[in-house]
Amino acid sequence: MAAALQPGPAMPLALQNISLKHLGTEIQNTMYNIRGNRQPQGTVHGPPRADSPLSGEPQRQEQPSPPEPSAPGKDPADSPKPTAKSFLTTNLIQKAKCQNSFPLFAEGLSRNRTAQEKALALEQQVLELTKELKSQKELVRILHKALEAAQQEKRASCAYLAAAEDKDRLELVRHKVRQITELGRRVEALEQERESLAQAVSLREQQVQELQQHVQLLMDKNQAKQQVICMLSEKVTQDFVQPPQQPPVSPDAADRNFLSQQEKMEHLKDDMEAYRTQNHFLNSEIHQVTKIWRKVAEREKALLMKCAYLQAKNCQVESKYLTGLRRLQEAMGNEAHESSELLRQLIEEALQWEASEASADGVELSPISEYDEYGFLTVPSYEVEDLQLLAKIQALEVRSHHLLAHEAVERPLRERWAALGELTPSVELKQLLRAGVSREHRPRVWRWLTRLRVQHLQTPGRYQELLGRSQACRHPAARQIELDLNRTFPNNKHFTCPTSSFPDKLRRVLLAFSWQNPSIGYCQGLNRLAAIALLVLDEEESAFWCLVAIVETIMPPDYYSKTLIASQVDQRVLQDLLSEKLPKLMAHLGQHRVDLSFITFNWFLVVFADSLISSILLQVWDAFLYEGTKVVFRYALAIFKYNEEEILRLRDSLEIYQYLRFFTKTICNSRKLMVIAFHDMNPFPMKQLRQLRAAYRERLEAELRELEQFKAQYLETRASMAPVLPEGCTSEDEGEGEEEA
């Protein structure tokens, strides 16, 4: 039901804080902020002035004009011939140097392109803001429709419960079946629309490929022409700077030679101008083609996101359908008539449906298989039919959240992790770890976090030394380790497959730790901690040091000792924090005499390893390895806050205990849980946590000492009392004496 009524797709960060009540004012403020962010950049670079060289034309006008052909020969008698010849050579060299100003043209053109690109970027941002505004309006409309549907469903349920006769209830069930049929038709229509969109995407991909090929041809042609221009420029410059040595000629022949060379130079200048014009035209054409390609790519991205939203909507409709079946099943109970048989048949068909059949062959946006990327089952295996239906609903909710968060959350998060570079402790790193680490970066980040914790304990060859000791001598905890290996994550294929190497790796890691810390040796729960480290890091030694970091540096002392005294202290601290943060819930649980430690003790011992789905579990561990045990308290409070309304609806202690056994598996929205843990639970000072731990540890130790005194008094009293036998009974010693006789 949560997936059917969940909010629409998450929008980009630029519109998350816009209020729909004052929409115009918010858009004006957003545009003002955008202009404010752009203005400092313009102030630094400054606008292009009218007299600045922005193209090759102004540069050419500023170059000195070539001398007139008749200038050297106006009065041959006034100056000697060598002076005229040197003057001509000097002018030709200056003209050749002026011709080398061609790179300034490229520099001016690049500045002109930069200004154009800034203007295009601003236009693009305005278009994106307009699109996001439209999407927010569409989201409001969808939420209104969802609210109306929920109200109609509530009225139908009330009418069903208020019906006095079976005929009225049967008519309501038939009406519900007709609604289910209509929902099925809508699902088919959505599937057809998705197929048409997939075909349109494939056509767009073909067009994009053709445009890319065309752009590549134009770029190759432009590069070839630029190479020809450069070669000609170098040749002309070389000819003028180092003229070829020629035998002395007569003045008339020199003048004719000069005129012919000047004519050739004019022709070359014309050719260069033509090439420049053609180059400018080709650059503008490439720019236009690039704009078209960007628009096509954006269109393709929008279509893919629309397909993802349609698939998510489809999952929500199916989840709502299954939730309706489950509610009808609960309302009808064990009544035997036609509608119950029809309902049972519909539930069987829903349970036989596979997620892989719903995905199209052409477009696969988010492949959801039987196992996730770490080997955990995506759909829990329950033997009870009601729980099987609940597991199906949970799988649909997970798929829906995955589709909606793929583009809006996961991709920007991966880009931020890719751009982070070297890891150093900082506020930015803490925020990123709270949001979760992407799968490709998680092993590197966990190794860095582990090394940060155990660098004072880690020595080269230590793990191999401990392995050799475990092989040479059998540890007393080896038997218990073997028993717990087969009970480690029965819902993970890496620990249930007979050919998997993970059980052997886990055995070696646990044996090495039992020799590393003899005061603990082995405690039930360490196998799950080491298994999570192995699944992420995949190396025995890295998983071993991760386990050492958790037990010896993150968790308080005596957390995994024989008395588990620190674990018991944390349970009392959690009760105190729940009373402070969620008083209404604790009053409800106290009224029904529910002891939460039966549920939460294992949460703290294995850091939610058996409770949360793998995607949320690893996100919790990302922050836990960096910030410590305070993260466990935050998430424990957030889990109860997340499900507070559902728990308050339960009116029986048995129902509450049954719900608390599996309610953590129904949490699918990791972003919502993270916001509750790190924002709604504030303030959460570490000083308060230390004070509560110290106070409750003192009380618990006093209680344990009192119990030891009671035990000692009992043993003394029992020892001082002489054994008294009832009449007619003989002691064991007398019986043995008679047998010997």
DAGIJO-V992830 format. One record per residue. N is the residue number from 1. RES is the residue in three letters. PHI is phi as a letter, one per 40 degrees, with the letter a starting at -180 (* if undefined). OMEGA is omega in degrees with one decimal (none if undefined). Layout:
[[N & RES & PHI & OMEGA] [N & RES & PHI & OMEGA]]
This chain:
[[1 & MET & * & -179.4] [2 & ALA & c & 179.8] [3 & ALA & c & -179.4] [4 & ALA & c & -176.7] [5 & LEU & b & -177.7] [6 & GLN & c & -179.2] [7 & PRO & c & -177.8] [8 & GLY & c & -177.0] [9 & PRO & c & -179.0] [10 & ALA & c & -179.5] [11 & MET & c & 176.0] [12 & PRO & c & -172.1] [13 & LEU & c & -176.3] [14 & ALA & c & -177.3] [15 & LEU & b & -176.9] [16 & GLN & c & -175.7] [17 & ASN & c & -178.7] [18 & ILE & c & 178.8] [19 & SER & c & 179.5] [20 & LEU & c & -178.5] [21 & LYS & c & 178.6] [22 & HIS & b & -170.6] [23 & LEU & c & -177.8] [24 & GLY & c & -179.9] [25 & THR & c & -179.3] [26 & GLU & c & -179.7] [27 & ILE & c & 177.6] [28 & GLN & c & 178.7] [29 & ASN & c & 179.8] [30 & THR & c & 179.3] [31 & MET & c & 178.1] [32 & TYR & c & 178.0] [33 & ASN & c & -179.7] [34 & ILE & c & 178.5] [35 & ARG & c & 178.7] [36 & GLY & c & 179.2] [37 & ASN & c & -179.2] [38 & ARG & c & -171.8] [39 & GLN & c & 178.9] [40 & PRO & d & 178.5] [41 & GLN & c & 177.9] [42 & GLY & c & 180.0] [43 & THR & c & -178.5] [44 & VAL & c & -174.4] [45 & HIS & c & -179.6] [46 & GLY & g & 178.7] [47 & PRO & c & 179.3] [48 & PRO & c & -179.7] [49 & ARG & c & -178.2] [50 & ALA & c & -177.0] [51 & ASP & c & 179.9] [52 & SER & c & -178.5] [53 & PRO & c & 179.0] [54 & LEU & c & -179.7] [55 & SER & a & -179.2] [56 & GLY & c & -176.7] [57 & GLU & c & -179.3] [58 & PRO & c & 179.4] [59 & GLN & c & -177.6] [60 & ARG & c & 178.0] [61 & GLN & c & -179.2] [62 & GLU & c & -179.7] [63 & GLN & c & 178.5] [64 & PRO & c & -178.8] [65 & SER & c & -179.3] [66 & PRO & c & -179.9] [67 & PRO & c & 179.0] [68 & GLU & c & -178.7] [69 & PRO & c & -176.5] [70 & SER & c & -176.6] [71 & ALA & c & -178.5] [72 & PRO & c & -173.3] [73 & GLY & b & 180.0] [74 & LYS & c & -177.4] [75 & ASP & b & -176.1] [76 & PRO & c & -176.1] [77 & ALA & c & -177.2] [78 & ASP & c & -177.3] [79 & SER & b & 179.4] [80 & PRO & c & -176.0] [81 & LYS & c & 179.5] [82 & PRO & c & 179.6] [83 & THR & c & 178.5] [84 & ALA & c & -179.6] [85 & LYS & c & 178.0] [86 & SER & c & 176.9] [87 & PHE & c & 177.4] [88 & LEU & c & -179.9] [89 & THR & c & 179.0] [90 & THR & c & 178.8] [91 & ASN & c & 179.5] [92 & LEU & c & 178.7] [93 & ILE & c & 178.0] [94 & GLN & c & 178.2] [95 & LYS & c & 178.2] [96 & ALA & c & 176.8] [97 & LYS & c & 176.9] [98 & CYS & c & 178.2] [99 & GLN & c & -179.5] [100 & ASN & c & 177.2] [101 & SER & c & -179.8] [102 & PHE & c & 177.4] [103 & PRO & c & 177.5] [104 & LEU & c & 176.2] [105 & PHE & c & 178.0] [106 & ALA & c & 179.6] [107 & GLU & c & 177.5] [108 & GLY & c & 178.3] [109 & LEU & c & 178.9] [110 & SER & c & 177.1] [111 & ARG & c & 177.8] [112 & ASN & c & 177.4] [113 & ARG & c & 179.4] [114 & THR & c & 177.9] [115 & ALA & c & 178.1] [116 & GLN & c & 179.9] [117 & GLU & c & 176.4] [118 & LYS & c & 178.9] [119 & ALA & c & 178.3] [120 & LEU & c & 179.3] [121 & ALA & c & 177.4] [122 & LEU & c & 177.0] [123 & GLU & c & -179.8] [124 & GLN & c & 178.2] [125 & GLN & c & 176.9] [126 & VAL & c & 178.2] [127 & LEU & c & 179.6] [128 & GLU & c & 178.1] [129 & LEU & c & 177.9] [130 & THR & c & 178.5] [131 & LYS & c & -179.4] [132 & GLU & c & 176.5] [133 & LEU & c & 177.2] [134 & LYS & c & -180.0] [135 & SER & c & 177.0] [136 & GLN & c & 176.7] [137 & LYS & c & 178.0] [138 & GLU & c & 178.3] [139 & LEU & c & 178.2] [140 & VAL & c & 179.5] [141 & ARG & c & 179.2] [142 & ILE & c & 179.3] [143 & LEU & c & 176.3] [144 & HIS & c & 178.9] [145 & LYS & c & 179.5] [146 & ALA & c & 178.3] [147 & LEU & c & 178.0] [148 & GLU & c & 179.2] [149 & ALA & c & 178.8] [150 & ALA & c & 178.3] [151 & GLN & c & 177.2] [152 & GLN & c & 179.2] [153 & GLU & c & 177.6] [154 & LYS & c & 178.8] [155 & ARG & c & 179.1] [156 & ALA & c & 179.3] [157 & SER & c & 178.3] [158 & CYS & c & 177.9] [159 & ALA & c & 179.8] [160 & TYR & c & -179.5] [161 & LEU & c & -178.9] [162 & ALA & c & -178.9] [163 & ALA & c & -175.8] [164 & ALA & c & -175.3] [165 & GLU & b & 179.2] [166 & ASP & c & -179.6] [167 & LYS & c & 179.5] [168 & ASP & c & 178.6] [169 & ARG & c & 178.5] [170 & LEU & c & 178.3] [171 & GLU & c & 177.3] [172 & LEU & c & 177.9] [173 & VAL & c & 177.9] [174 & ARG & c & 177.4] [175 & HIS & c & 177.9] [176 & LYS & c & 178.3] [177 & VAL & c & 177.5] [178 & ARG & c & 176.5] [179 & GLN & c & 178.4] [180 & ILE & c & 177.3] [181 & THR & c & 178.8] [182 & GLU & c & 176.0] [183 & LEU & c & 176.7] [184 & GLY & c & 177.2] [185 & ARG & c & 178.0] [186 & ARG & c & 176.9] [187 & VAL & c & 177.9] [188 & GLU & c & 178.4] [189 & ALA & c & 177.4] [190 & LEU & c & 177.4] [191 & GLU & c & 178.0] [192 & GLN & c & 178.5] [193 & GLU & c & 178.2] [194 & ARG & c & 177.7] [195 & GLU & c & 178.1] [196 & SER & c & 177.2] [197 & LEU & c & 177.8] [198 & ALA & c & 176.4] [199 & GLN & c & 178.5] [200 & ALA & c & 177.8] [201 & VAL & c & 178.6] [202 & SER & c & 177.0] [203 & LEU & c & 178.6] [204 & ARG & c & 178.1] [205 & GLU & c & 176.8] [206 & GLN & c & 178.6] [207 & GLN & c & 178.8] [208 & VAL & c & 178.2] [209 & GLN & c & 178.0] [210 & GLU & c & 178.5] [211 & LEU & c & 177.5] [212 & GLN & c & 177.0] [213 & GLN & c & 179.3] [214 & HIS & c & 177.7] [215 & VAL & c & 179.3] [216 & GLN & c & 177.6] [217 & LEU & c & 179.1] [218 & LEU & c & 179.3] [219 & MET & c & 176.8] [220 & ASP & c & 179.7] [221 & LYS & c & 178.8] [222 & ASN & c & 179.2] [223 & GLN & c & 178.6] [224 & ALA & c & 179.7] [225 & LYS & c & 177.0] [226 & GLN & c & 176.5] [227 & GLN & c & 178.1] [228 & VAL & c & 179.3] [229 & ILE & c & 179.3] [230 & CYS & c & 179.3] [231 & MET & c & 179.2] [232 & LEU & c & 179.2] [233 & SER & c & 178.4] [234 & GLU & c & -179.6] [235 & LYS & c & 179.3] [236 & VAL & c & 179.7] [237 & THR & c & -179.9] [238 & GLN & c & 179.5] [239 & ASP & c & -179.3] [240 & PHE & c & -179.7] [241 & VAL & c & 179.8] [242 & GLN & b & -178.9] [243 & PRO & c & 178.6] [244 & PRO & c & 179.3] [245 & GLN & c & -179.6] [246 & GLN & b & 177.1] [247 & PRO & c & -179.8] [248 & PRO & d & -178.6] [249 & VAL & b & 179.7] [250 & SER & c & 179.7] [251 & PRO & c & -179.9] [252 & ASP & c & 179.2] [253 & ALA & c & 178.4] [254 & ALA & c & 178.7] [255 & ASP & c & 179.2] [256 & ARG & c & 178.2] [257 & ASN & c & 178.7] [258 & PHE & c & 179.9] [259 & LEU & c & 179.2] [260 & SER & c & 178.1] [261 & GLN & c & 178.3] [262 & GLN & c & 177.2] [263 & GLU & c & 176.7] [264 & LYS & c & 179.5] [265 & MET & c & 177.5] [266 & GLU & c & 177.0] [267 & HIS & c & 178.9] [268 & LEU & c & 176.5] [269 & LYS & c & 177.5] [270 & ASP & c & 178.8] [271 & ASP & c & 179.1] [272 & MET & c & 177.9] [273 & GLU & c & 178.3] [274 & ALA & c & 178.5] [275 & TYR & c & 177.3] [276 & ARG & c & 178.7] [277 & THR & c & 179.2] [278 & GLN & c & 178.3] [279 & ASN & c & 177.6] [280 & HIS & c & 178.7] [281 & PHE & c & 179.9] [282 & LEU & c & 178.1] [283 & ASN & c & 177.9] [284 & SER & c & 179.0] [285 & GLU & c & 177.3] [286 & ILE & c & 178.2] [287 & HIS & c & 178.5] [288 & GLN & c & 178.9] [289 & VAL & c & 177.7] [290 & THR & c & 176.7] [291 & LYS & c & 178.7] [292 & ILE & c & -179.3] [293 & TRP & c & 178.2] [294 & ARG & c & 179.1] [295 & LYS & c & 178.9] [296 & VAL & c & 179.2] [297 & ALA & c & 177.6] [298 & GLU & c & 177.9] [299 & ARG & c & 178.8] [300 & GLU & c & 178.4] [301 & LYS & c & 178.8] [302 & ALA & c & 179.0] [303 & LEU & c & 178.5] [304 & LEU & c & 177.7] [305 & MET & c & 178.4] [306 & LYS & c & 176.6] [307 & CYS & c & 178.3] [308 & ALA & c & 179.3] [309 & TYR & c & 178.6] [310 & LEU & c & 176.8] [311 & GLN & c & 176.8] [312 & ALA & c & 177.8] [313 & LYS & c & 177.7] [314 & ASN & c & 177.5] [315 & CYS & c & 178.7] [316 & GLN & c & 178.7] [317 & VAL & c & 179.4] [318 & GLU & c & 177.2] [319 & SER & c & 178.4] [320 & LYS & c & 177.9] [321 & TYR & c & 179.9] [322 & LEU & c & 177.3] [323 & THR & c & 176.2] [324 & GLY & c & 176.8] [325 & LEU & c & -178.5] [326 & ARG & c & 179.5] [327 & ARG & c & 176.2] [328 & LEU & c & 178.9] [329 & GLN & c & 178.3] [330 & GLU & c & -178.2] [331 & ALA & c & -177.3] [332 & MET & c & 179.2] [333 & GLY & g & -178.0] [334 & ASN & b & 179.1] [335 & GLU & c & -176.0] [336 & ALA & b & 171.1] [337 & HIS & a & -172.2] [338 & GLU & c & -177.7] [339 & SER & c & 178.7] [340 & SER & c & 177.1] [341 & GLU & c & 176.9] [342 & LEU & c & 178.8] [343 & LEU & c & 178.5] [344 & ARG & c & 178.7] [345 & GLN & c & 178.5] [346 & LEU & c & 179.1] [347 & ILE & c & 177.9] [348 & GLU & c & 178.2] [349 & GLU & c & 179.2] [350 & ALA & c & -179.6] [351 & LEU & c & 179.9] [352 & GLN & c & -179.1] [353 & TRP & c & 179.6] [354 & GLU & b & -177.3] [355 & ALA & c & -177.4] [356 & SER & c & -178.8] [357 & GLU & c & -175.9] [358 & ALA & c & -177.6] [359 & SER & c & -178.6] [360 & ALA & c & 180.0] [361 & ASP & c & -175.1] [362 & GLY & c & -175.2] [363 & VAL & b & 177.7] [364 & GLU & b & -173.6] [365 & LEU & c & -176.6] [366 & SER & a & -177.7] [367 & PRO & c & 178.0] [368 & ILE & b & -176.8] [369 & SER & c & -179.9] [370 & GLU & c & 178.8] [371 & TYR & b & 177.5] [372 & ASP & c & -173.3] [373 & GLU & c & 177.3] [374 & TYR & b & 174.5] [375 & GLY & g & 179.7] [376 & PHE & c & 176.6] [377 & LEU & c & 177.8] [378 & THR & c & 177.6] [379 & VAL & b & -179.7] [380 & PRO & c & -179.8] [381 & SER & c & 177.4] [382 & TYR & b & 179.0] [383 & GLU & c & -179.6] [384 & VAL & c & -175.8] [385 & GLU & c & 179.7] [386 & ASP & c & 178.9] [387 & LEU & c & 175.2] [388 & GLN & c & 177.0] [389 & LEU & c & 176.9] [390 & LEU & c & 177.5] [391 & ALA & c & 177.5] [392 & LYS & c & 177.1] [393 & ILE & c & 179.1] [394 & GLN & c & 178.8] [395 & ALA & c & 177.6] [396 & LEU & c & 178.1] [397 & GLU & c & 178.2] [398 & VAL & c & 179.6] [399 & ARG & c & -179.6] [400 & SER & c & 179.0] [401 & HIS & c & 179.0] [402 & HIS & c & 179.6] [403 & LEU & c & -176.5] [404 & LEU & c & -176.2] [405 & ALA & c & -174.2] [406 & HIS & c & -176.9] [407 & GLU & c & -172.1] [408 & ALA & c & -172.7] [409 & VAL & b & -170.5] [410 & GLU & c & -178.2] [411 & ARG & c & 175.4] [412 & PRO & d & 178.8] [413 & LEU & c & 176.9] [414 & ARG & c & 179.0] [415 & GLU & c & 178.3] [416 & ARG & c & 178.2] [417 & TRP & c & 179.6] [418 & ALA & c & -179.3] [419 & ALA & c & -174.7] [420 & LEU & c & -179.9] [421 & GLY & g & -177.4] [422 & GLU & c & -176.6] [423 & LEU & c & 174.9] [424 & THR & a & 179.3] [425 & PRO & d & -179.1] [426 & SER & a & 177.4] [427 & VAL & c & 179.0] [428 & GLU & c & 178.8] [429 & LEU & c & 179.3] [430 & LYS & c & 178.4] [431 & GLN & c & 178.1] [432 & LEU & c & 179.2] [433 & LEU & c & 177.1] [434 & ARG & c & 177.7] [435 & ALA & c & 178.7] [436 & GLY & h & 179.6] [437 & VAL & b & 176.9] [438 & SER & c & -170.7] [439 & ARG & c & -176.8] [440 & GLU & c & -179.8] [441 & HIS & b & -173.3] [442 & ARG & c & 178.5] [443 & PRO & d & 179.4] [444 & ARG & c & -178.3] [445 & VAL & c & -179.8] [446 & TRP & c & 177.8] [447 & ARG & c & 178.1] [448 & TRP & c & 179.0] [449 & LEU & c & 178.4] [450 & THR & c & 179.5] [451 & ARG & c & 177.9] [452 & LEU & c & -177.7] [453 & ARG & c & -169.1] [454 & VAL & b & -178.2] [455 & GLN & c & 177.2] [456 & HIS & c & 179.0] [457 & LEU & b & -172.2] [458 & GLN & c & 176.0] [459 & THR & b & -179.7] [460 & PRO & c & 177.1] [461 & GLY & g & -177.0] [462 & ARG & c & -177.7] [463 & TYR & c & 178.9] [464 & GLN & c & 177.3] [465 & GLU & c & 179.7] [466 & LEU & c & 176.3] [467 & LEU & c & 177.6] [468 & GLY & c & 178.1] [469 & ARG & c & 179.2] [470 & SER & c & 176.7] [471 & GLN & c & -178.6] [472 & ALA & c & -176.4] [473 & CYS & b & -179.4] [474 & ARG & c & -179.6] [475 & HIS & c & 178.6] [476 & PRO & c & -178.7] [477 & ALA & c & -175.6] [478 & ALA & c & -179.1] [479 & ARG & c & 179.0] [480 & GLN & c & 176.7] [481 & ILE & c & 178.6] [482 & GLU & c & 179.1] [483 & LEU & c & -176.1] [484 & ASP & c & -179.8] [485 & LEU & c & -177.8] [486 & ASN & c & 179.5] [487 & ARG & b & -179.2] [488 & THR & c & 175.6] [489 & PHE & f & 176.8] [490 & PRO & c & 177.9] [491 & ASN & c & 178.8] [492 & ASN & b & -174.9] [493 & LYS & c & -179.2] [494 & HIS & c & -179.1] [495 & PHE & b & 177.2] [496 & THR & b & -179.8] [497 & CYS & c & -177.9] [498 & PRO & c & -177.0] [499 & THR & c & -177.8] [500 & SER & c & 178.8] [501 & SER & c & -175.8] [502 & PHE & c & 177.2] [503 & PRO & d & 177.9] [504 & ASP & c & 176.9] [505 & LYS & c & -179.4] [506 & LEU & c & 178.6] [507 & ARG & c & -178.3] [508 & ARG & c & 179.4] [509 & VAL & c & -178.4] [510 & LEU & c & 177.5] [511 & LEU & c & 178.4] [512 & ALA & c & 179.2] [513 & PHE & c & 178.8] [514 & SER & c & 174.6] [515 & TRP & c & 178.5] [516 & GLN & c & -177.8] [517 & ASN & b & -177.6] [518 & PRO & c & -179.6] [519 & SER & c & 175.8] [520 & ILE & b & -177.0] [521 & GLY & g & 177.0] [522 & TYR & a & 177.3] [523 & CYS & b & 178.4] [524 & GLN & c & -174.4] [525 & GLY & h & 177.5] [526 & LEU & c & 178.6] [527 & ASN & c & 179.7] [528 & ARG & c & 176.7] [529 & LEU & c & 179.5] [530 & ALA & c & -179.9] [531 & ALA & c & 177.2] [532 & ILE & c & 178.6] [533 & ALA & c & 178.6] [534 & LEU & c & -178.9] [535 & LEU & c & -177.7] [536 & VAL & c & -173.5] [537 & LEU & c & 175.0] [538 & ASP & g & 177.9] [539 & GLU & b & -177.1] [540 & GLU & c & -175.3] [541 & GLU & c & 178.2] [542 & SER & c & 177.8] [543 & ALA & c & 178.1] [544 & PHE & c & -178.9] [545 & TRP & c & 173.9] [546 & CYS & c & 176.5] [547 & LEU & c & 177.4] [548 & VAL & c & 179.9] [549 & ALA & c & -178.3] [550 & ILE & c & -172.0] [551 & VAL & c & -170.2] [552 & GLU & c & -177.5] [553 & THR & b & -176.7] [554 & ILE & c & -179.5] [555 & MET & c & 177.9] [556 & PRO & c & 176.2] [557 & PRO & c & 179.6] [558 & ASP & g & 179.4] [559 & TYR & c & -179.2] [560 & TYR & b & 177.3] [561 & SER & c & -177.7] [562 & LYS & c & -179.9] [563 & THR & c & -177.7] [564 & LEU & f & -172.8] [565 & ILE & c & 179.8] [566 & ALA & c & 176.9] [567 & SER & c & 177.3] [568 & GLN & c & 177.8] [569 & VAL & c & -179.5] [570 & ASP & c & 177.1] [571 & GLN & c & 177.8] [572 & ARG & c & 176.3] [573 & VAL & c & 178.6] [574 & LEU & c & 177.3] [575 & GLN & d & 179.3] [576 & ASP & c & -179.7] [577 & LEU & c & 176.6] [578 & LEU & c & 177.7] [579 & SER & c & -179.9] [580 & GLU & c & -174.3] [581 & LYS & c & -176.3] [582 & LEU & b & -175.6] [583 & PRO & c & -178.8] [584 & LYS & c & 179.0] [585 & LEU & c & -179.2] [586 & MET & c & 176.1] [587 & ALA & c & 178.5] [588 & HIS & c & 179.7] [589 & LEU & c & 177.2] [590 & GLY & c & 177.4] [591 & GLN & c & 179.7] [592 & HIS & c & 175.9] [593 & ARG & f & 179.2] [594 & VAL & c & 178.1] [595 & ASP & c & -175.8] [596 & LEU & c & -177.7] [597 & SER & c & 175.5] [598 & PHE & c & -178.0] [599 & ILE & c & -170.0] [600 & THR & c & -178.4] [601 & PHE & c & 180.0] [602 & ASN & c & 175.9] [603 & TRP & d & -176.0] [604 & PHE & c & -175.8] [605 & LEU & c & -177.5] [606 & VAL & b & 177.8] [607 & VAL & f & 173.8] [608 & PHE & g & -174.6] [609 & ALA & c & -179.1] [610 & ASP & c & -168.0] [611 & SER & b & -173.5] [612 & LEU & c & 173.6] [613 & ILE & c & -166.9] [614 & SER & c & -177.5] [615 & SER & c & 178.8] [616 & ILE & c & 179.5] [617 & LEU & d & -178.0] [618 & LEU & c & 174.1] [619 & GLN & c & 175.2] [620 & VAL & c & -179.7] [621 & TRP & c & 177.7] [622 & ASP & d & 179.3] [623 & ALA & c & -177.6] [624 & PHE & c & -178.8] [625 & LEU & c & -179.3] [626 & TYR & c & -172.9] [627 & GLU & c & 177.0] [628 & GLY & h & -170.4] [629 & THR & c & 178.2] [630 & LYS & c & 178.4] [631 & VAL & c & 179.8] [632 & VAL & c & 177.5] [633 & PHE & c & -179.4] [634 & ARG & d & -177.4] [635 & TYR & c & 176.4] [636 & ALA & c & 176.2] [637 & LEU & c & -178.7] [638 & ALA & c & 179.4] [639 & ILE & c & 178.3] [640 & PHE & c & 176.9] [641 & LYS & c & -179.9] [642 & TYR & c & -176.9] [643 & ASN & b & -174.7] [644 & GLU & c & -176.6] [645 & GLU & c & 178.9] [646 & GLU & c & -179.6] [647 & ILE & c & -179.2] [648 & LEU & c & 178.3] [649 & ARG & c & -177.1] [650 & LEU & c & -174.0] [651 & ARG & b & -177.9] [652 & ASP & b & -177.4] [653 & SER & c & 178.9] [654 & LEU & c & 177.1] [655 & GLU & c & -179.8] [656 & ILE & c & 178.9] [657 & TYR & c & 178.3] [658 & GLN & c & 179.6] [659 & TYR & c & -178.2] [660 & LEU & c & -179.8] [661 & ARG & c & -174.4] [662 & PHE & b & -172.1] [663 & PHE & c & 178.2] [664 & THR & c & 179.0] [665 & LYS & c & 179.9] [666 & THR & c & 179.6] [667 & ILE & c & -177.7] [668 & CYS & b & -176.2] [669 & ASN & c & -176.7] [670 & SER & c & -179.2] [671 & ARG & c & 178.6] [672 & LYS & c & 179.5] [673 & LEU & c & 180.0] [674 & MET & c & 178.7] [675 & VAL & c & 177.9] [676 & ILE & c & -175.1] [677 & ALA & c & -171.1] [678 & PHE & b & 178.3] [679 & HIS & b & -177.1] [680 & ASP & c & -179.2] [681 & MET & c & 177.8] [682 & ASN & c & -0.5] [683 & PRO & c & -177.4] [684 & PHE & a & -175.7] [685 & PRO & c & 177.6] [686 & MET & c & 178.6] [687 & LYS & c & 178.0] [688 & GLN & c & 179.6] [689 & LEU & c & 178.9] [690 & ARG & c & -179.8] [691 & GLN & c & 178.8] [692 & LEU & c & 179.3] [693 & ARG & c & -179.4] [694 & ALA & c & -178.4] [695 & ALA & c & -178.0] [696 & TYR & c & 175.9] [697 & ARG & c & 177.7] [698 & GLU & c & 178.2] [699 & ARG & c & -177.9] [700 & LEU & c & 178.1] [701 & GLU & c & 176.3] [702 & ALA & c & 177.6] [703 & GLU & c & 179.0] [704 & LEU & c & 177.1] [705 & ARG & c & 178.3] [706 & GLU & c & 177.2] [707 & LEU & c & 177.4] [708 & GLU & c & 177.2] [709 & GLN & c & 176.6] [710 & PHE & d & -179.8] [711 & LYS & c & 179.8] [712 & ALA & c & 178.1] [713 & GLN & c & 179.3] [714 & TYR & c & -179.3] [715 & LEU & c & 177.7] [716 & GLU & c & 179.4] [717 & THR & c & -179.2] [718 & ARG & c & -179.8] [719 & ALA & c & -178.5] [720 & SER & c & -179.6] [721 & MET & c & 177.5] [722 & ALA & c & 179.8] [723 & PRO & c & -179.5] [724 & VAL & b & -179.5] [725 & LEU & b & 174.6] [726 & PRO & c & 179.5] [727 & GLU & c & 179.1] [728 & GLY & g & -179.6] [729 & CYS & b & 178.2] [730 & THR & b & 178.1] [731 & SER & c & -179.7] [732 & GLU & c & 179.7] [733 & ASP & c & 179.3] [734 & GLU & c & 179.2] [735 & GLY & c & 179.3] [736 & GLU & c & 178.9] [737 & GLY & c & 179.2] [738 & GLU & c & 179.9] [739 & GLU & c & 179.5] [740 & GLU & c & 178.4] [741 & ALA & c & none]]
